[in-house]
């Protein structure tokens, strides 16, 4: 067996596995959209929590100052 045939035998099964792996892969866009929506929701929750905490501190400091 020549070196070229030996290399071809080693590469072709690998390429077949790669092709099957890629064909089983789905569309990534819906997953990315869901990830962005979840991140946006989490950021909104954090913003609401921080805003509420700051407003409570401000209101309580105004009440205490009188």
TAWOCOR-V336946 format. One line per field, one symbol per residue. phi: phi as a letter, one per 20 degrees, with the letter a starting at -180 (. if undefined). psi: psi as a letter, one per 30 degrees, with the letter a starting at -180 (. if undefined). burial: b if it has 16 or more other C-alpha atoms within 10 Angstrom, else e. Layout:
BEGIN
phi = ???
psi = ???
burial = ???
END
This chain:
BEGIN
phi = .effffffffegfffffffffffffefegffffffffffffffffffffffffffffffffffffe
psi = kleeeeeeeeeeeeeeeeeeeeffkakfeeeeeeeeeeeeeeeeeeeeeeeeeeeeeeeeeeeef.
burial = eeeeeeeeeeeeeeeeeeeeeeeeeeeeeeeeeeeeeeeeeeeeeeeeeeeeeeeeeeeeeeeeee
END
